[in-house]
Amino acid sequence: MPDIMANFSTPTTPSQTMDQDDLAQAILDLENGLVEPIEDLQLAYQLAHHVKPVIDRMPTPGAVDDISLDSLAPEATLGDSEDRTRRQRRAIKKMPQLDDPMPEMETLSIEDKARWILMERFISLEQHEEILGLQFNDSEREAHLQDLDQLLGILFSLPRVAKHLAAANIPGLQKIFASSILLFRHPTLHVDGQQPCNLETLRLAYPDFFYKRLKTPNWYEAQDFYTDRIEHPHWALCDFDYLNCTLRRPERKLTGYARQWSLPSPHVRQKSVLEGIYDRIISGEALQEHLFEQNCNACTATRYKNRGRGPLRMVYIVQKDQKIAIHGKNGLPHWKTSKRLWPGVFPSVTTKESQRAEAPSI
């Protein structure tokens, strides 16, 4: 008996980091019904570790065909674990060394409050004017600052944020927002005169962010969303660490994100393709750093129909070496060994009033 049990013992190095790509592919194969023996004991052990909570929640044995892994995956999934680890690394990396004395928050202007907490990742109205080629008049500036104050009020009322505010713990606040950028979305920009801000004008104004135009138009140029514009000016707090959607759809990941922040769900939004690209351009121009350029197929809220027929397809974004590519797919763009990009979603937090800013995609 001891000799038999030895053959089924747990790998001797459970803490050893295995090939994450192999584990992801094994999970996807399992979800797609490609069931084959796994000879690698370490891989089999790790896979069993990840699917055990799912199996425990099945109502009856053998019900795998009727229940998807995505719908049963618990909160502590592979993606969630990665999200937390990535956030911890980012927070450690971004923590600043402050030489100035801590100010009293109530004495600061609206923009200075945001600047002290987010530092250079607060993109000011002046920076947006320079990037977009605009000039706000006094009444516009006042309205935009009031909108900023409203969003900050929502963020400052969150329990874990309010605790640090009460203690005047600015380093603690900076740590909370270490993977966030605060920017302003505006419906116009200046390209040979003032133009609506849409994908077409963004490609004309910022060609360095896009691949070279082809003689044959790209598929998305024929879609309605190509000329959809940002309808209303609004501020958005954007997380540049994506939520991994390998086992859960973006909608469910965003619901969990809202719960984690103690935010009502309407405040947490999945970006449209226009918002996703706009945010990458603004942050890239302001910081000279491409925060959203990660190993991710960024799933957006924008949908379209292929040639106006068939089911709705998802639009997703990939960025590499600054260049942004726009793709469409029926369903989620899963990780592949040939293209190692995780399906993910970049959350953004806005005020309820700014929900009007999302133009219809169809």
Secondary structure in CASP SS format (residue, H / E / C, confidence):
PFRMAT SS
TARGET T0000
AUTHOR 0000-0000-0000
METHOD secondary structure of the structure
MODEL  1
M C 1.00
P H 1.00
D H 1.00
I H 1.00
M H 1.00
A H 1.00
N C 1.00
F C 1.00
S C 1.00
T C 1.00
P C 1.00
T C 1.00
T C 1.00
P C 1.00
S C 1.00
Q C 1.00
T C 1.00
M C 1.00
D C 1.00
Q H 1.00
D H 1.00
D H 1.00
L H 1.00
A H 1.00
Q H 1.00
A H 1.00
I H 1.00
L H 1.00
D H 1.00
L H 1.00
E H 1.00
N C 1.00
G C 1.00
L C 1.00
V C 1.00
E C 1.00
P C 1.00
I C 1.00
E C 1.00
D C 1.00
L H 1.00
Q H 1.00
L H 1.00
A H 1.00
Y H 1.00
Q H 1.00
L H 1.00
A H 1.00
H H 1.00
H H 1.00
V H 1.00
K H 1.00
P H 1.00
V H 1.00
I H 1.00
D H 1.00
R C 1.00
M C 1.00
P C 1.00
T C 1.00
P C 1.00
G C 1.00
A C 1.00
V H 1.00
D H 1.00
D H 1.00
I C 1.00
S C 1.00
L H 1.00
D H 1.00
S H 1.00
L H 1.00
A C 1.00
P C 1.00
E C 1.00
A C 1.00
T C 1.00
L H 1.00
G H 1.00
D H 1.00
S H 1.00
E H 1.00
D H 1.00
R H 1.00
T H 1.00
R H 1.00
R H 1.00
Q H 1.00
R H 1.00
R H 1.00
A H 1.00
I H 1.00
K H 1.00
K H 1.00
M C 1.00
P C 1.00
Q C 1.00
L C 1.00
D C 1.00
D C 1.00
P C 1.00
M C 1.00
P C 1.00
E C 1.00
M H 1.00
E H 1.00
T H 1.00
L C 1.00
S C 1.00
I H 1.00
E H 1.00
D H 1.00
K H 1.00
A H 1.00
R H 1.00
W H 1.00
I H 1.00
L H 1.00
M H 1.00
E H 1.00
R H 1.00
F E 1.00
I C 1.00
S C 1.00
L H 1.00
E H 1.00
Q H 1.00
H H 1.00
E H 1.00
E H 1.00
I H 1.00
L H 1.00
G C 1.00
L C 1.00
Q C 1.00
F C 1.00
N C 1.00
D H 1.00
S H 1.00
E H 1.00
R H 1.00
E H 1.00
A H 1.00
H H 1.00
L H 1.00
Q H 1.00
D H 1.00
L H 1.00
D H 1.00
Q H 1.00
L H 1.00
L H 1.00
G H 1.00
I H 1.00
L H 1.00
F H 1.00
S C 1.00
L C 1.00
P H 1.00
R H 1.00
V H 1.00
A H 1.00
K H 1.00
H H 1.00
L H 1.00
A H 1.00
A C 1.00
A C 1.00
N C 1.00
I H 1.00
P H 1.00
G H 1.00
L H 1.00
Q H 1.00
K H 1.00
I H 1.00
F C 1.00
A C 1.00
S C 1.00
S E 1.00
I E 1.00
L E 1.00
L E 1.00
F E 1.00
R E 1.00
H C 1.00
P C 1.00
T E 1.00
L E 1.00
H E 1.00
V C 1.00
D C 1.00
G C 1.00
Q E 1.00
Q E 1.00
P E 1.00
C C 1.00
N C 1.00
L H 1.00
E H 1.00
T H 1.00
L H 1.00
R H 1.00
L H 1.00
A H 1.00
Y C 1.00
P H 1.00
D H 1.00
F H 1.00
F E 1.00
Y C 1.00
K C 1.00
R C 1.00
L C 1.00
K C 1.00
T C 1.00
P C 1.00
N C 1.00
W H 1.00
Y H 1.00
E H 1.00
A H 1.00
Q C 1.00
D H 1.00
F H 1.00
Y H 1.00
T C 1.00
D C 1.00
R C 1.00
I C 1.00
E C 1.00
H C 1.00
P C 1.00
H E 1.00
W E 1.00
A E 1.00
L E 1.00
C E 1.00
D E 1.00
F C 1.00
D C 1.00
Y C 1.00
L E 1.00
N E 1.00
C C 1.00
T C 1.00
L C 1.00
R C 1.00
R C 1.00
P H 1.00
E H 1.00
R H 1.00
K H 1.00
L H 1.00
T H 1.00
G H 1.00
Y H 1.00
A H 1.00
R H 1.00
Q H 1.00
W H 1.00
S C 1.00
L C 1.00
P C 1.00
S H 1.00
P H 1.00
H H 1.00
V E 1.00
R E 1.00
Q E 1.00
K C 1.00
S C 1.00
V H 1.00
L H 1.00
E H 1.00
G H 1.00
I H 1.00
Y H 1.00
D H 1.00
R H 1.00
I H 1.00
I H 1.00
S H 1.00
G H 1.00
E H 1.00
A H 1.00
L H 1.00
Q C 1.00
E C 1.00
H C 1.00
L C 1.00
F C 1.00
E C 1.00
Q C 1.00
N C 1.00
C E 1.00
N E 1.00
A E 1.00
C E 1.00
T E 1.00
A E 1.00
T E 1.00
R E 1.00
Y E 1.00
K E 1.00
N E 1.00
R C 1.00
G C 1.00
R E 1.00
G E 1.00
P E 1.00
L E 1.00
R E 1.00
M E 1.00
V E 1.00
Y E 1.00
I E 1.00
V E 1.00
Q E 1.00
K E 1.00
D C 1.00
Q C 1.00
K E 1.00
I E 1.00
A E 1.00
I E 1.00
H E 1.00
G E 1.00
K E 1.00
N C 1.00
G C 1.00
L C 1.00
P C 1.00
H C 1.00
W C 1.00
K C 1.00
T C 1.00
S C 1.00
K C 1.00
R C 1.00
L C 1.00
W E 1.00
P E 1.00
G E 1.00
V E 1.00
F C 1.00
P E 1.00
S E 1.00
V E 1.00
T C 1.00
T C 1.00
K H 1.00
E H 1.00
S H 1.00
Q H 1.00
R H 1.00
A H 1.00
E C 1.00
A C 1.00
P C 1.00
S C 1.00
I C 1.00
END
